[in-house]
Amino acid sequence: MKVGVVGAGLVGATAAFAMVLRGSCSELVMVDKNERRAEAEAADISHAAPMSHAVRVSSGGYEQLNGARVVVLAAGVNQKPGESRLDLLARNAAVFRDVVPQVARAAPDAVLLVATNPVDVLTTLTARLLAHSSAQPVIGSGTVLDSARFRSLLAERSGLDPQNVHGYVIGEHGDSEVLAWSGVSVAGQSLGEFLKGRGILFDDVFRSEIDAAVRGAAAKIIAGKQATSYGIGAALARITEAVLRDRRSVLTVSAAAPGDVAYSLPRVVGGAGVLETLMPKLDASEQEALERSVAVIREAAAHL
């Protein structure tokens, strides 16, 4: 139940804090090139343990990751206002070429969970960096957060608990992501059937408003506070728990088939990482949109 977090910036620290609050693990180690920052974040987070769960929190070098079952890769620079996730690629790819081999040597048995943007391309890069030296599972946080935003907004419009609305965002975690409307369901009913029964009009305006809110959520948050952290922190904790406890949870994590790029689909996540990939119900336009979204990732990955 040991977890490592590489990168003690806002996302890494918030993910670590979420894991302590949720009791996701029993031990957590923070690593950062800024050792003082990692030490300070670990100390601050550890002070929450007496009020939440008895997680042992510390900091150190890569060698302290030995024995970790999951290592979250949150190192790199953040997205700036007006900047796309793909704009980050060159800078964060250089960071990953340095970090990933060191993590793999220190924690050869860990599932590597990529959080840094552009997450699909960096998940692809991580898998490629390890392809000839390690069989370590590599997954990205993908559209787990986007899917949560989708469900939350649908629940708000429907007057429901978000946990009872089932739907997925797939493809790229970015501007080309696809909201899979065809597969959205509530209590075994399609979303359209459910909303009709409640007298809520399910039309193009409804869909476009939700689509814009999901797709623009990160940009809106970044414009107001320069970064996103809480949602992704909770998503990383949730994915980590699925691995540590072999929960077989269906989550839209990003993963790559051999020879292909990583992108998000509903996947069964357990102790060995991705155990199975599931294809949601898509209509023809959604299938075409998914293919275009994957093509965006392939084009970016071609420049790695």
N, C-alpha and C positions, 0 to 999 in steps of 0.2 A: 504493500500500500504506500510505497514511496513514489513521490512525484518530483520532477525537476522543472523549473521554469527558467529558461534562458532568455534574458532580456527583462530588466527590472524597471522598464518604463511604465507608462500609464496602463497599457493593456496587460503586460505581464504582472504588474503589481495588483491590478484589479482582479485578474483571474486568480492569483494566489489568495487574495482576501476572500473571494467568493468560495474557494475551496475550503478555507478555514471555517467560514460561516456555515457552509453546508455539511461539513465533516466529510468531504470527498475522499480524503486520504488520511494516513496516520503520520506521515512525515513529508515535509516539503522543503526543497532546497532551491534557493535563488542564486543565479549566476549572471553576472554582467561584467563587461569590460571595465565599467566604473564600479570598482569593488566597494567603495564607500556608499554608493547609492544602493547596491544590493544589500549590504549589511544594514543600512538604515531601514529599508523597506521591510526586510525580514524581521527586524526588531519591532517595528511598529505593528506589523501584522500579527506577530506572536502575542502581542498584548491583547488581542481580541480573543485568544484561545480560552481564557478563563470564563468569558461570557458566551462562548459558543461550543466549540468542540476541542478536544485535547489533541490538536495537531502540533507536532514538533516542527518549528519553523527555524531555518538557519540559512546561512549564505556561505559561499565558498567558490573555489575554482571548479573547472570541469571535472576534476577527479572526484569531487563530492557527489557527482551524479551516479556513481557506481551503485548498482542495485536498484535503480529507479525502474519502475514498470511503465511509466509514461513520462516523456519529456516534452513540455510545451515550448515551441520555438516562437518567441515573441520579440526577437531581436530585430533591429532595423529602425528606419525613420518612419514617422507618421505622415499621413496624408494631410496636405495643407488645403485651406479654403480655395476652391476653384480648380483643384488638382484631381485628376482621375486616379483610380487605383493603379492603372497600368503605367501612369507617369512615374510611379515609384520604382519600377522594375529594375533599372540599371543600378541604382544605389543599393537596393535591398538584395539583389542577386549577388553583388560583391560581398555583402555581409554574410550571406548564406554559404558561399564558397569557403569562407574562413571558418564559420561556426559549425556547420554540419559534420565535417570529418572529425572534429574534436569531440562533439557530442557522441558520435557513433563509437569512437574508441573508448570513451569513458562509460557509456551505458549501452553495450551491444545488445542487450535483451529488451530494451525499451521500445514501446510504440512511440514513434515521433509524431507529434501533433503540431502542424504548422498553423500559426495564427497571423503571421505577418503578411501584409498586402504587397502586391497582388497575390492573394492566397493560392489561387489555382495554378498560376505559373510557378510560384515558389514551391508548391507541393510537387509539381512536375520536376523542377530542378532538384529538389531534395531526393526524390526517387532516383533520378539519373545519377546523382553524385554517389549514391550507395549501390547502384546496380551491379558493379563489378567487385564490390568488396563486402557486401553485407546483404542479408535477406531481411533486414529490419522492416516491419510494417511502417508505412508512411501514410498519414491521412491529413487532410486539411480541414479547418473549421467550416469551409465551404459556405453553403447558404443556410446553415442551421439558424443563424440570427435572422436572416431574411425571411425564412419560413415562420419563425416566431413572430416577426412583425406582421406578416400576412395574416396569421391566425388571430393575432391580437386585434387588428383592425376589423376583420370580419366579425369577431366576437362583439366588438364595441357597437358595430352597426346592427347586430342581430340581438343584442341584449343577453349574451351568453358568457359563460366561463370559457376563456380561450383554450383550456385543455380539452374542451368538448367539441372544438372545431378542428377538423382534420384537413390539411392541405399543405402543399409543398411549393417552394420556389426552387427551380432547378437550373442547371447550366453554370454560367459564370457567376461568381460573387462580384457583380459589377454592373455596368450599365446595360449589358445585353441579357441579364438574367430573365428567366421565363417564369411567370406565375401560371401554374398548371391548374387553371380554372376547372377543367373537365373532371378532375379527380377530387374536388373539394366535397366533403360530406359532413353531415351533422346527424347523429343518431341513425345511421344507416340510410339516410335520405341524401339525394344530391342537394347541393346548396340552393339551386333554383327551386326545387320542390319545397324545401324547408322555408325559404323566404316567402314564397307564394302563400303558404299556410299561415304566415304571420302578417300578411298584407303588405309586405315590403317589395317594392319594385326592383327586380333584378334585371337591369338593362345595361346598355353600353356606358351610360353615364356612371352607374354604380361601379362597374368594372374599371373604368378609366380613373375614377377618383381613388380607388384602392390601389391600383397599379402605380399611379403617380406618388402616392404616399409611401408605398413600400420602396419603390425605386429611388425616391429622393430622400429617404429617411436619414441616411448617413450624411449627405451633403447639408441638410438642414441643421443637423446636430453640430457638425463641424463648423458651420458658419456662426453658430451661437456660442460654442465653447471650445473650438479648435481641435476637438478630438472626440471619438466615441470610446467608451470604456465599459460601462456597466453591463450593457446587453451582451457584448462579446465576452466579457469576463464570466458571466453566468453561463453562456453557451459553452465556453471552454471547460468549465467545471462539470457541466452536464456530460459532455463527450468523455472527459476523463473518467467519470464515474462509470460510464457504460463499459469502458475498457477494464478498469480495476475490478469491477464486480461482475464482469462477464454478463451484463444485463441483456444482451441481444436486443438492444434498443434500435428502432428504426429512426435514423437521423440523416439529414441531407448533407453528409460530409462530402468533401472532395477527395477523389481517389482516381488513380490512373490504371487503366488496363495495360498490360505489357505492350510497349511500343507506341502508346498513345499518351495524350495529355490528361491531366487531372481535371475533373469537373464534378459538379454535384448532381447526384440522383439519390432517392431514398435508398439507404444502405443499412443492413443489419450490422451493428457495431457491438463487438464483444471483446473478450480477453486477448484475441490475436489481431485486433484491429477490425478491418472490414471483413465480415464473414460471408456476405451475400449482397448482391445488388438487385434492387427491385425496380421495375419500370412502371411508373404511374400511368394511368389512363390519360392519353393525350389525343386531341383532335388533330386534323391535318395541319392547321395553322400553328398549333403549339409545337408539333414535331418539327416543322420547318424552322420555327424560332429557336428551338433547342439546337438544331444543326448549325444555324448561324452563330449562336452563342459559343458553341464549341469551336467553331472556325476562328472566332476572335482570339480564343486562348491559344489555338495552334499557331496563329500568326505571331502572337507575342512570344511564344515559346521557341519559335524558329530562330529568334535572335539571341537566344541564350548562349 
